[in-house]
């Protein structure tokens, strides 16, 4: 799990440093992220079912937090979202740390806090999907999506007044 997260972070870092960011690369990264998160959830269920059952509410919140935004984007754009928001990056960092603490039986409360961060990140991604009119990549915050929506509205008004 730590290696997968490390290589994901390294991949993004190298893409930015080497100026190799593309819409296709962003989408492939999102597919990879979804596969990593799904695999982590499945493996956690298989390896530590007693812990997962004990923490089922928080586990369900985390699983829904990475699946619902994907499904809503699939419904609206027929493609998974690829926003790479700051809130998702923070939620993933907290979740990875909390997984280690939870599955080594050191602490449970960080996992519960991670679920709240994941919930917030999911709400933000869903809001972005609902706000934007067309499929876009690398939208870092809902505020950026609101700016895009405002700019799109201004462009539509300008087009109507020109006619």
Chimera marker file (.cmm) of the C-alpha trace (Angstrom):
<marker_set name="trace">
<marker id="1" x="0.000" y="0.000" z="0.000" r="1" g="1" b="0" radius="0.5"/>
<marker id="2" x="2.752" y="2.422" z="0.926" r="1" g="1" b="0" radius="0.5"/>
<marker id="3" x="4.683" y="1.587" z="-2.243" r="1" g="1" b="0" radius="0.5"/>
<marker id="4" x="1.594" y="2.136" z="-4.411" r="1" g="1" b="0" radius="0.5"/>
<marker id="5" x="0.900" y="5.505" z="-2.821" r="1" g="1" b="0" radius="0.5"/>
<marker id="6" x="4.584" y="6.467" z="-3.054" r="1" g="1" b="0" radius="0.5"/>
<marker id="7" x="4.764" y="5.658" z="-6.772" r="1" g="1" b="0" radius="0.5"/>
<marker id="8" x="1.513" y="7.551" z="-7.380" r="1" g="1" b="0" radius="0.5"/>
<marker id="9" x="2.934" y="10.639" z="-5.680" r="1" g="1" b="0" radius="0.5"/>
<marker id="10" x="6.257" y="10.241" z="-7.495" r="1" g="1" b="0" radius="0.5"/>
<marker id="11" x="4.485" y="9.904" z="-10.846" r="1" g="1" b="0" radius="0.5"/>
<marker id="12" x="2.569" y="13.144" z="-10.335" r="1" g="1" b="0" radius="0.5"/>
<marker id="13" x="5.653" y="14.955" z="-9.083" r="1" g="1" b="0" radius="0.5"/>
<marker id="14" x="7.726" y="13.848" z="-12.081" r="1" g="1" b="0" radius="0.5"/>
<marker id="15" x="4.956" y="14.765" z="-14.522" r="1" g="1" b="0" radius="0.5"/>
<marker id="16" x="4.881" y="18.315" z="-13.136" r="1" g="1" b="0" radius="0.5"/>
<marker id="17" x="8.671" y="18.719" z="-12.921" r="1" g="1" b="0" radius="0.5"/>
<marker id="18" x="9.221" y="17.381" z="-16.445" r="1" g="1" b="0" radius="0.5"/>
<marker id="19" x="6.229" y="19.333" z="-17.856" r="1" g="1" b="0" radius="0.5"/>
<marker id="20" x="4.571" y="16.113" z="-19.000" r="1" g="1" b="0" radius="0.5"/>
<marker id="21" x="1.057" y="16.837" z="-17.737" r="1" g="1" b="0" radius="0.5"/>
<marker id="22" x="-1.595" y="15.916" z="-20.299" r="1" g="1" b="0" radius="0.5"/>
<marker id="23" x="-5.346" y="15.341" z="-20.097" r="1" g="1" b="0" radius="0.5"/>
<marker id="24" x="-4.770" y="11.668" z="-20.976" r="1" g="1" b="0" radius="0.5"/>
<marker id="25" x="-2.124" y="11.332" z="-18.257" r="1" g="1" b="0" radius="0.5"/>
<marker id="26" x="-4.462" y="12.954" z="-15.737" r="1" g="1" b="0" radius="0.5"/>
<marker id="27" x="-7.237" y="10.524" z="-16.650" r="1" g="1" b="0" radius="0.5"/>
<marker id="28" x="-4.914" y="7.523" z="-16.485" r="1" g="1" b="0" radius="0.5"/>
<marker id="29" x="-3.725" y="8.718" z="-13.070" r="1" g="1" b="0" radius="0.5"/>
<marker id="30" x="-7.328" y="8.889" z="-11.878" r="1" g="1" b="0" radius="0.5"/>
<marker id="31" x="-8.009" y="5.348" z="-13.126" r="1" g="1" b="0" radius="0.5"/>
<marker id="32" x="-4.889" y="4.208" z="-11.281" r="1" g="1" b="0" radius="0.5"/>
<marker id="33" x="-5.991" y="6.012" z="-8.127" r="1" g="1" b="0" radius="0.5"/>
<marker id="34" x="-9.411" y="4.368" z="-8.262" r="1" g="1" b="0" radius="0.5"/>
<marker id="35" x="-7.832" y="0.934" z="-8.693" r="1" g="1" b="0" radius="0.5"/>
<marker id="36" x="-5.436" y="1.553" z="-5.784" r="1" g="1" b="0" radius="0.5"/>
<marker id="37" x="-8.235" y="2.709" z="-3.446" r="1" g="1" b="0" radius="0.5"/>
<marker id="38" x="-10.517" y="-0.155" z="-4.446" r="1" g="1" b="0" radius="0.5"/>
<marker id="39" x="-7.717" y="-2.676" z="-3.958" r="1" g="1" b="0" radius="0.5"/>
<marker id="40" x="-6.871" y="-1.237" z="-0.543" r="1" g="1" b="0" radius="0.5"/>
<marker id="41" x="-10.511" y="-1.528" z="0.535" r="1" g="1" b="0" radius="0.5"/>
<marker id="42" x="-10.844" y="-5.100" z="-0.744" r="1" g="1" b="0" radius="0.5"/>
<marker id="43" x="-7.558" y="-6.172" z="0.836" r="1" g="1" b="0" radius="0.5"/>
<marker id="44" x="-8.514" y="-4.569" z="4.139" r="1" g="1" b="0" radius="0.5"/>
<marker id="45" x="-11.782" y="-6.516" z="4.090" r="1" g="1" b="0" radius="0.5"/>
<marker id="46" x="-9.975" y="-9.777" z="3.302" r="1" g="1" b="0" radius="0.5"/>
<marker id="47" x="-7.087" y="-9.324" z="5.739" r="1" g="1" b="0" radius="0.5"/>
<marker id="48" x="-8.797" y="-7.640" z="8.691" r="1" g="1" b="0" radius="0.5"/>
<marker id="49" x="-12.549" y="-8.343" z="8.503" r="1" g="1" b="0" radius="0.5"/>
<marker id="50" x="-12.967" y="-8.001" z="12.274" r="1" g="1" b="0" radius="0.5"/>
<marker id="51" x="-11.468" y="-4.488" z="12.240" r="1" g="1" b="0" radius="0.5"/>
<marker id="52" x="-13.523" y="-3.521" z="9.194" r="1" g="1" b="0" radius="0.5"/>
<marker id="53" x="-16.724" y="-4.747" z="10.858" r="1" g="1" b="0" radius="0.5"/>
<marker id="54" x="-15.875" y="-2.846" z="14.025" r="1" g="1" b="0" radius="0.5"/>
<marker id="55" x="-15.241" y="0.325" z="11.992" r="1" g="1" b="0" radius="0.5"/>
<marker id="56" x="-17.848" y="-0.385" z="9.310" r="1" g="1" b="0" radius="0.5"/>
<marker id="57" x="-19.516" y="3.043" z="9.334" r="1" g="1" b="0" radius="0.5"/>
<marker id="58" x="-16.216" y="4.813" z="8.703" r="1" g="1" b="0" radius="0.5"/>
<marker id="59" x="-15.103" y="2.172" z="6.219" r="1" g="1" b="0" radius="0.5"/>
<marker id="60" x="-18.359" y="2.600" z="4.270" r="1" g="1" b="0" radius="0.5"/>
<marker id="61" x="-17.915" y="6.393" z="4.287" r="1" g="1" b="0" radius="0.5"/>
<marker id="62" x="-14.404" y="6.046" z="2.875" r="1" g="1" b="0" radius="0.5"/>
<marker id="63" x="-15.469" y="3.551" z="0.194" r="1" g="1" b="0" radius="0.5"/>
<marker id="64" x="-18.445" y="5.699" z="-0.841" r="1" g="1" b="0" radius="0.5"/>
<marker id="65" x="-16.197" y="8.756" z="-0.852" r="1" g="1" b="0" radius="0.5"/>
<marker id="66" x="-14.062" y="7.393" z="-3.641" r="1" g="1" b="0" radius="0.5"/>
<marker id="67" x="-16.805" y="5.584" z="-5.563" r="1" g="1" b="0" radius="0.5"/>
<marker id="68" x="-19.710" y="8.072" z="-5.626" r="1" g="1" b="0" radius="0.5"/>
<marker id="69" x="-17.788" y="10.911" z="-7.327" r="1" g="1" b="0" radius="0.5"/>
<marker id="70" x="-16.629" y="8.449" z="-9.987" r="1" g="1" b="0" radius="0.5"/>
<marker id="71" x="-20.154" y="7.163" z="-10.630" r="1" g="1" b="0" radius="0.5"/>
<marker id="72" x="-21.638" y="10.661" z="-10.776" r="1" g="1" b="0" radius="0.5"/>
<marker id="73" x="-18.952" y="11.692" z="-13.272" r="1" g="1" b="0" radius="0.5"/>
<marker id="74" x="-19.629" y="8.536" z="-15.306" r="1" g="1" b="0" radius="0.5"/>
<marker id="75" x="-23.307" y="9.409" z="-15.421" r="1" g="1" b="0" radius="0.5"/>
<marker id="76" x="-22.760" y="13.049" z="-16.409" r="1" g="1" b="0" radius="0.5"/>
<marker id="77" x="-19.665" y="12.848" z="-18.630" r="1" g="1" b="0" radius="0.5"/>
<marker id="78" x="-19.416" y="9.117" z="-19.454" r="1" g="1" b="0" radius="0.5"/>
<marker id="79" x="-15.899" y="9.304" z="-18.006" r="1" g="1" b="0" radius="0.5"/>
<marker id="80" x="-14.395" y="9.250" z="-14.541" r="1" g="1" b="0" radius="0.5"/>
<marker id="81" x="-13.492" y="12.558" z="-12.957" r="1" g="1" b="0" radius="0.5"/>
<marker id="82" x="-9.877" y="13.612" z="-12.938" r="1" g="1" b="0" radius="0.5"/>
<marker id="83" x="-9.832" y="16.740" z="-10.792" r="1" g="1" b="0" radius="0.5"/>
<marker id="84" x="-6.877" y="16.001" z="-8.477" r="1" g="1" b="0" radius="0.5"/>
<marker id="85" x="-8.290" y="18.341" z="-5.835" r="1" g="1" b="0" radius="0.5"/>
<marker id="86" x="-6.284" y="19.483" z="-2.846" r="1" g="1" b="0" radius="0.5"/>
<marker id="87" x="-8.947" y="18.021" z="-0.553" r="1" g="1" b="0" radius="0.5"/>
<marker id="88" x="-8.521" y="14.552" z="-2.103" r="1" g="1" b="0" radius="0.5"/>
<marker id="89" x="-4.738" y="14.765" z="-1.763" r="1" g="1" b="0" radius="0.5"/>
<marker id="90" x="-5.114" y="15.659" z="1.919" r="1" g="1" b="0" radius="0.5"/>
<marker id="91" x="-7.758" y="12.977" z="2.493" r="1" g="1" b="0" radius="0.5"/>
<marker id="92" x="-5.560" y="10.315" z="0.896" r="1" g="1" b="0" radius="0.5"/>
<marker id="93" x="-2.550" y="11.310" z="3.005" r="1" g="1" b="0" radius="0.5"/>
<marker id="94" x="-4.594" y="11.174" z="6.208" r="1" g="1" b="0" radius="0.5"/>
<marker id="95" x="-6.273" y="7.918" z="5.178" r="1" g="1" b="0" radius="0.5"/>
<marker id="96" x="-2.997" y="6.151" z="4.399" r="1" g="1" b="0" radius="0.5"/>
<marker id="97" x="-1.575" y="7.138" z="7.782" r="1" g="1" b="0" radius="0.5"/>
<marker id="98" x="-4.805" y="6.115" z="9.503" r="1" g="1" b="0" radius="0.5"/>
<marker id="99" x="-4.804" y="2.725" z="7.725" r="1" g="1" b="0" radius="0.5"/>
<marker id="100" x="-1.351" y="1.987" z="9.090" r="1" g="1" b="0" radius="0.5"/>
<marker id="101" x="-2.392" y="3.005" z="12.591" r="1" g="1" b="0" radius="0.5"/>
<marker id="102" x="-5.694" y="1.109" z="12.403" r="1" g="1" b="0" radius="0.5"/>
<marker id="103" x="-4.380" y="-2.153" z="10.982" r="1" g="1" b="0" radius="0.5"/>
<marker id="104" x="-1.434" y="-2.273" z="13.366" r="1" g="1" b="0" radius="0.5"/>
<marker id="105" x="-3.898" y="-1.839" z="16.250" r="1" g="1" b="0" radius="0.5"/>
<marker id="106" x="-2.213" y="1.344" z="17.451" r="1" g="1" b="0" radius="0.5"/>
<marker id="107" x="-5.126" y="3.804" z="17.143" r="1" g="1" b="0" radius="0.5"/>
<marker id="108" x="-8.614" y="3.873" z="15.680" r="1" g="1" b="0" radius="0.5"/>
<marker id="109" x="-9.543" y="7.540" z="15.966" r="1" g="1" b="0" radius="0.5"/>
<marker id="110" x="-7.344" y="8.713" z="13.026" r="1" g="1" b="0" radius="0.5"/>
<marker id="111" x="-9.327" y="6.355" z="10.765" r="1" g="1" b="0" radius="0.5"/>
<marker id="112" x="-12.544" y="8.038" z="11.873" r="1" g="1" b="0" radius="0.5"/>
<marker id="113" x="-11.080" y="11.475" z="11.226" r="1" g="1" b="0" radius="0.5"/>
<marker id="114" x="-9.870" y="10.263" z="7.811" r="1" g="1" b="0" radius="0.5"/>
<marker id="115" x="-13.434" y="9.244" z="6.952" r="1" g="1" b="0" radius="0.5"/>
<marker id="116" x="-14.588" y="12.827" z="7.567" r="1" g="1" b="0" radius="0.5"/>
<marker id="117" x="-11.824" y="14.214" z="5.353" r="1" g="1" b="0" radius="0.5"/>
<marker id="118" x="-12.769" y="11.700" z="2.647" r="1" g="1" b="0" radius="0.5"/>
<marker id="119" x="-16.415" y="12.707" z="2.942" r="1" g="1" b="0" radius="0.5"/>
<marker id="120" x="-15.540" y="16.377" z="2.487" r="1" g="1" b="0" radius="0.5"/>
<marker id="121" x="-13.314" y="15.557" z="-0.508" r="1" g="1" b="0" radius="0.5"/>
<marker id="122" x="-16.120" y="13.529" z="-2.101" r="1" g="1" b="0" radius="0.5"/>
<marker id="123" x="-18.654" y="16.304" z="-1.598" r="1" g="1" b="0" radius="0.5"/>
<marker id="124" x="-16.243" y="18.750" z="-3.231" r="1" g="1" b="0" radius="0.5"/>
<marker id="125" x="-15.656" y="16.456" z="-6.228" r="1" g="1" b="0" radius="0.5"/>
<marker id="126" x="-19.386" y="15.873" z="-6.667" r="1" g="1" b="0" radius="0.5"/>
<marker id="127" x="-20.007" y="19.630" z="-6.485" r="1" g="1" b="0" radius="0.5"/>
<marker id="128" x="-17.360" y="20.224" z="-9.155" r="1" g="1" b="0" radius="0.5"/>
<marker id="129" x="-18.967" y="17.627" z="-11.426" r="1" g="1" b="0" radius="0.5"/>
<marker id="130" x="-22.366" y="19.246" z="-10.981" r="1" g="1" b="0" radius="0.5"/>
<marker id="131" x="-20.991" y="22.762" z="-11.563" r="1" g="1" b="0" radius="0.5"/>
<marker id="132" x="-18.967" y="22.318" z="-14.736" r="1" g="1" b="0" radius="0.5"/>
<marker id="133" x="-20.621" y="21.961" z="-18.127" r="1" g="1" b="0" radius="0.5"/>
<marker id="134" x="-18.041" y="19.773" z="-19.860" r="1" g="1" b="0" radius="0.5"/>
<marker id="135" x="-15.459" y="17.202" z="-18.892" r="1" g="1" b="0" radius="0.5"/>
<marker id="136" x="-12.334" y="18.904" z="-17.499" r="1" g="1" b="0" radius="0.5"/>
<marker id="137" x="-9.170" y="17.776" z="-15.722" r="1" g="1" b="0" radius="0.5"/>
<marker id="138" x="-7.071" y="19.165" z="-12.890" r="1" g="1" b="0" radius="0.5"/>
<marker id="139" x="-9.630" y="21.355" z="-11.145" r="1" g="1" b="0" radius="0.5"/>
<marker id="140" x="-8.049" y="21.855" z="-7.728" r="1" g="1" b="0" radius="0.5"/>
<marker id="141" x="-11.000" y="23.279" z="-5.760" r="1" g="1" b="0" radius="0.5"/>
<marker id="142" x="-14.722" y="23.880" z="-6.000" r="1" g="1" b="0" radius="0.5"/>
<marker id="143" x="-13.872" y="27.611" z="-6.114" r="1" g="1" b="0" radius="0.5"/>
<marker id="144" x="-11.979" y="27.059" z="-9.347" r="1" g="1" b="0" radius="0.5"/>
<marker id="145" x="-15.027" y="25.237" z="-10.753" r="1" g="1" b="0" radius="0.5"/>
<marker id="146" x="-17.220" y="28.177" z="-9.733" r="1" g="1" b="0" radius="0.5"/>
<marker id="147" x="-14.872" y="30.529" z="-11.610" r="1" g="1" b="0" radius="0.5"/>
<marker id="148" x="-15.101" y="28.314" z="-14.700" r="1" g="1" b="0" radius="0.5"/>
<marker id="149" x="-18.881" y="28.316" z="-14.428" r="1" g="1" b="0" radius="0.5"/>
<marker id="150" x="-18.937" y="32.117" z="-14.059" r="1" g="1" b="0" radius="0.5"/>
<marker id="151" x="-16.563" y="32.553" z="-17.018" r="1" g="1" b="0" radius="0.5"/>
<marker id="152" x="-18.723" y="30.198" z="-19.102" r="1" g="1" b="0" radius="0.5"/>
<marker id="153" x="-21.841" y="32.206" z="-18.215" r="1" g="1" b="0" radius="0.5"/>
<marker id="154" x="-20.108" y="35.458" z="-19.167" r="1" g="1" b="0" radius="0.5"/>
<marker id="155" x="-18.982" y="33.933" z="-22.472" r="1" g="1" b="0" radius="0.5"/>
<marker id="156" x="-22.545" y="32.784" z="-23.216" r="1" g="1" b="0" radius="0.5"/>
<marker id="157" x="-23.902" y="36.284" z="-22.497" r="1" g="1" b="0" radius="0.5"/>
<marker id="158" x="-21.223" y="37.845" z="-24.706" r="1" g="1" b="0" radius="0.5"/>
<marker id="159" x="-22.079" y="35.463" z="-27.557" r="1" g="1" b="0" radius="0.5"/>
<marker id="160" x="-25.777" y="36.298" z="-27.298" r="1" g="1" b="0" radius="0.5"/>
<marker id="161" x="-25.166" y="40.046" z="-27.332" r="1" g="1" b="0" radius="0.5"/>
<marker id="162" x="-22.929" y="39.750" z="-30.432" r="1" g="1" b="0" radius="0.5"/>
<marker id="163" x="-25.744" y="38.102" z="-32.398" r="1" g="1" b="0" radius="0.5"/>
<link id1="1" id2="2" r="1" g="1" b="0" radius="0.2"/>
<link id1="2" id2="3" r="1" g="1" b="0" radius="0.2"/>
<link id1="3" id2="4" r="1" g="1" b="0" radius="0.2"/>
<link id1="4" id2="5" r="1" g="1" b="0" radius="0.2"/>
<link id1="5" id2="6" r="1" g="1" b="0" radius="0.2"/>
<link id1="6" id2="7" r="1" g="1" b="0" radius="0.2"/>
<link id1="7" id2="8" r="1" g="1" b="0" radius="0.2"/>
<link id1="8" id2="9" r="1" g="1" b="0" radius="0.2"/>
<link id1="9" id2="10" r="1" g="1" b="0" radius="0.2"/>
<link id1="10" id2="11" r="1" g="1" b="0" radius="0.2"/>
<link id1="11" id2="12" r="1" g="1" b="0" radius="0.2"/>
<link id1="12" id2="13" r="1" g="1" b="0" radius="0.2"/>
<link id1="13" id2="14" r="1" g="1" b="0" radius="0.2"/>
<link id1="14" id2="15" r="1" g="1" b="0" radius="0.2"/>
<link id1="15" id2="16" r="1" g="1" b="0" radius="0.2"/>
<link id1="16" id2="17" r="1" g="1" b="0" radius="0.2"/>
<link id1="17" id2="18" r="1" g="1" b="0" radius="0.2"/>
<link id1="18" id2="19" r="1" g="1" b="0" radius="0.2"/>
<link id1="19" id2="20" r="1" g="1" b="0" radius="0.2"/>
<link id1="20" id2="21" r="1" g="1" b="0" radius="0.2"/>
<link id1="21" id2="22" r="1" g="1" b="0" radius="0.2"/>
<link id1="22" id2="23" r="1" g="1" b="0" radius="0.2"/>
<link id1="23" id2="24" r="1" g="1" b="0" radius="0.2"/>
<link id1="24" id2="25" r="1" g="1" b="0" radius="0.2"/>
<link id1="25" id2="26" r="1" g="1" b="0" radius="0.2"/>
<link id1="26" id2="27" r="1" g="1" b="0" radius="0.2"/>
<link id1="27" id2="28" r="1" g="1" b="0" radius="0.2"/>
<link id1="28" id2="29" r="1" g="1" b="0" radius="0.2"/>
<link id1="29" id2="30" r="1" g="1" b="0" radius="0.2"/>
<link id1="30" id2="31" r="1" g="1" b="0" radius="0.2"/>
<link id1="31" id2="32" r="1" g="1" b="0" radius="0.2"/>
<link id1="32" id2="33" r="1" g="1" b="0" radius="0.2"/>
<link id1="33" id2="34" r="1" g="1" b="0" radius="0.2"/>
<link id1="34" id2="35" r="1" g="1" b="0" radius="0.2"/>
<link id1="35" id2="36" r="1" g="1" b="0" radius="0.2"/>
<link id1="36" id2="37" r="1" g="1" b="0" radius="0.2"/>
<link id1="37" id2="38" r="1" g="1" b="0" radius="0.2"/>
<link id1="38" id2="39" r="1" g="1" b="0" radius="0.2"/>
<link id1="39" id2="40" r="1" g="1" b="0" radius="0.2"/>
<link id1="40" id2="41" r="1" g="1" b="0" radius="0.2"/>
<link id1="41" id2="42" r="1" g="1" b="0" radius="0.2"/>
<link id1="42" id2="43" r="1" g="1" b="0" radius="0.2"/>
<link id1="43" id2="44" r="1" g="1" b="0" radius="0.2"/>
<link id1="44" id2="45" r="1" g="1" b="0" radius="0.2"/>
<link id1="45" id2="46" r="1" g="1" b="0" radius="0.2"/>
<link id1="46" id2="47" r="1" g="1" b="0" radius="0.2"/>
<link id1="47" id2="48" r="1" g="1" b="0" radius="0.2"/>
<link id1="48" id2="49" r="1" g="1" b="0" radius="0.2"/>
<link id1="49" id2="50" r="1" g="1" b="0" radius="0.2"/>
<link id1="50" id2="51" r="1" g="1" b="0" radius="0.2"/>
<link id1="51" id2="52" r="1" g="1" b="0" radius="0.2"/>
<link id1="52" id2="53" r="1" g="1" b="0" radius="0.2"/>
<link id1="53" id2="54" r="1" g="1" b="0" radius="0.2"/>
<link id1="54" id2="55" r="1" g="1" b="0" radius="0.2"/>
<link id1="55" id2="56" r="1" g="1" b="0" radius="0.2"/>
<link id1="56" id2="57" r="1" g="1" b="0" radius="0.2"/>
<link id1="57" id2="58" r="1" g="1" b="0" radius="0.2"/>
<link id1="58" id2="59" r="1" g="1" b="0" radius="0.2"/>
<link id1="59" id2="60" r="1" g="1" b="0" radius="0.2"/>
<link id1="60" id2="61" r="1" g="1" b="0" radius="0.2"/>
<link id1="61" id2="62" r="1" g="1" b="0" radius="0.2"/>
<link id1="62" id2="63" r="1" g="1" b="0" radius="0.2"/>
<link id1="63" id2="64" r="1" g="1" b="0" radius="0.2"/>
<link id1="64" id2="65" r="1" g="1" b="0" radius="0.2"/>
<link id1="65" id2="66" r="1" g="1" b="0" radius="0.2"/>
<link id1="66" id2="67" r="1" g="1" b="0" radius="0.2"/>
<link id1="67" id2="68" r="1" g="1" b="0" radius="0.2"/>
<link id1="68" id2="69" r="1" g="1" b="0" radius="0.2"/>
<link id1="69" id2="70" r="1" g="1" b="0" radius="0.2"/>
<link id1="70" id2="71" r="1" g="1" b="0" radius="0.2"/>
<link id1="71" id2="72" r="1" g="1" b="0" radius="0.2"/>
<link id1="72" id2="73" r="1" g="1" b="0" radius="0.2"/>
<link id1="73" id2="74" r="1" g="1" b="0" radius="0.2"/>
<link id1="74" id2="75" r="1" g="1" b="0" radius="0.2"/>
<link id1="75" id2="76" r="1" g="1" b="0" radius="0.2"/>
<link id1="76" id2="77" r="1" g="1" b="0" radius="0.2"/>
<link id1="77" id2="78" r="1" g="1" b="0" radius="0.2"/>
<link id1="78" id2="79" r="1" g="1" b="0" radius="0.2"/>
<link id1="79" id2="80" r="1" g="1" b="0" radius="0.2"/>
<link id1="80" id2="81" r="1" g="1" b="0" radius="0.2"/>
<link id1="81" id2="82" r="1" g="1" b="0" radius="0.2"/>
<link id1="82" id2="83" r="1" g="1" b="0" radius="0.2"/>
<link id1="83" id2="84" r="1" g="1" b="0" radius="0.2"/>
<link id1="84" id2="85" r="1" g="1" b="0" radius="0.2"/>
<link id1="85" id2="86" r="1" g="1" b="0" radius="0.2"/>
<link id1="86" id2="87" r="1" g="1" b="0" radius="0.2"/>
<link id1="87" id2="88" r="1" g="1" b="0" radius="0.2"/>
<link id1="88" id2="89" r="1" g="1" b="0" radius="0.2"/>
<link id1="89" id2="90" r="1" g="1" b="0" radius="0.2"/>
<link id1="90" id2="91" r="1" g="1" b="0" radius="0.2"/>
<link id1="91" id2="92" r="1" g="1" b="0" radius="0.2"/>
<link id1="92" id2="93" r="1" g="1" b="0" radius="0.2"/>
<link id1="93" id2="94" r="1" g="1" b="0" radius="0.2"/>
<link id1="94" id2="95" r="1" g="1" b="0" radius="0.2"/>
<link id1="95" id2="96" r="1" g="1" b="0" radius="0.2"/>
<link id1="96" id2="97" r="1" g="1" b="0" radius="0.2"/>
<link id1="97" id2="98" r="1" g="1" b="0" radius="0.2"/>
<link id1="98" id2="99" r="1" g="1" b="0" radius="0.2"/>
<link id1="99" id2="100" r="1" g="1" b="0" radius="0.2"/>
<link id1="100" id2="101" r="1" g="1" b="0" radius="0.2"/>
<link id1="101" id2="102" r="1" g="1" b="0" radius="0.2"/>
<link id1="102" id2="103" r="1" g="1" b="0" radius="0.2"/>
<link id1="103" id2="104" r="1" g="1" b="0" radius="0.2"/>
<link id1="104" id2="105" r="1" g="1" b="0" radius="0.2"/>
<link id1="105" id2="106" r="1" g="1" b="0" radius="0.2"/>
<link id1="106" id2="107" r="1" g="1" b="0" radius="0.2"/>
<link id1="107" id2="108" r="1" g="1" b="0" radius="0.2"/>
<link id1="108" id2="109" r="1" g="1" b="0" radius="0.2"/>
<link id1="109" id2="110" r="1" g="1" b="0" radius="0.2"/>
<link id1="110" id2="111" r="1" g="1" b="0" radius="0.2"/>
<link id1="111" id2="112" r="1" g="1" b="0" radius="0.2"/>
<link id1="112" id2="113" r="1" g="1" b="0" radius="0.2"/>
<link id1="113" id2="114" r="1" g="1" b="0" radius="0.2"/>
<link id1="114" id2="115" r="1" g="1" b="0" radius="0.2"/>
<link id1="115" id2="116" r="1" g="1" b="0" radius="0.2"/>
<link id1="116" id2="117" r="1" g="1" b="0" radius="0.2"/>
<link id1="117" id2="118" r="1" g="1" b="0" radius="0.2"/>
<link id1="118" id2="119" r="1" g="1" b="0" radius="0.2"/>
<link id1="119" id2="120" r="1" g="1" b="0" radius="0.2"/>
<link id1="120" id2="121" r="1" g="1" b="0" radius="0.2"/>
<link id1="121" id2="122" r="1" g="1" b="0" radius="0.2"/>
<link id1="122" id2="123" r="1" g="1" b="0" radius="0.2"/>
<link id1="123" id2="124" r="1" g="1" b="0" radius="0.2"/>
<link id1="124" id2="125" r="1" g="1" b="0" radius="0.2"/>
<link id1="125" id2="126" r="1" g="1" b="0" radius="0.2"/>
<link id1="126" id2="127" r="1" g="1" b="0" radius="0.2"/>
<link id1="127" id2="128" r="1" g="1" b="0" radius="0.2"/>
<link id1="128" id2="129" r="1" g="1" b="0" radius="0.2"/>
<link id1="129" id2="130" r="1" g="1" b="0" radius="0.2"/>
<link id1="130" id2="131" r="1" g="1" b="0" radius="0.2"/>
<link id1="131" id2="132" r="1" g="1" b="0" radius="0.2"/>
<link id1="132" id2="133" r="1" g="1" b="0" radius="0.2"/>
<link id1="133" id2="134" r="1" g="1" b="0" radius="0.2"/>
<link id1="134" id2="135" r="1" g="1" b="0" radius="0.2"/>
<link id1="135" id2="136" r="1" g="1" b="0" radius="0.2"/>
<link id1="136" id2="137" r="1" g="1" b="0" radius="0.2"/>
<link id1="137" id2="138" r="1" g="1" b="0" radius="0.2"/>
<link id1="138" id2="139" r="1" g="1" b="0" radius="0.2"/>
<link id1="139" id2="140" r="1" g="1" b="0" radius="0.2"/>
<link id1="140" id2="141" r="1" g="1" b="0" radius="0.2"/>
<link id1="141" id2="142" r="1" g="1" b="0" radius="0.2"/>
<link id1="142" id2="143" r="1" g="1" b="0" radius="0.2"/>
<link id1="143" id2="144" r="1" g="1" b="0" radius="0.2"/>
<link id1="144" id2="145" r="1" g="1" b="0" radius="0.2"/>
<link id1="145" id2="146" r="1" g="1" b="0" radius="0.2"/>
<link id1="146" id2="147" r="1" g="1" b="0" radius="0.2"/>
<link id1="147" id2="148" r="1" g="1" b="0" radius="0.2"/>
<link id1="148" id2="149" r="1" g="1" b="0" radius="0.2"/>
<link id1="149" id2="150" r="1" g="1" b="0" radius="0.2"/>
<link id1="150" id2="151" r="1" g="1" b="0" radius="0.2"/>
<link id1="151" id2="152" r="1" g="1" b="0" radius="0.2"/>
<link id1="152" id2="153" r="1" g="1" b="0" radius="0.2"/>
<link id1="153" id2="154" r="1" g="1" b="0" radius="0.2"/>
<link id1="154" id2="155" r="1" g="1" b="0" radius="0.2"/>
<link id1="155" id2="156" r="1" g="1" b="0" radius="0.2"/>
<link id1="156" id2="157" r="1" g="1" b="0" radius="0.2"/>
<link id1="157" id2="158" r="1" g="1" b="0" radius="0.2"/>
<link id1="158" id2="159" r="1" g="1" b="0" radius="0.2"/>
<link id1="159" id2="160" r="1" g="1" b="0" radius="0.2"/>
<link id1="160" id2="161" r="1" g="1" b="0" radius="0.2"/>
<link id1="161" id2="162" r="1" g="1" b="0" radius="0.2"/>
<link id1="162" id2="163" r="1" g="1" b="0" radius="0.2"/>
</marker_set>
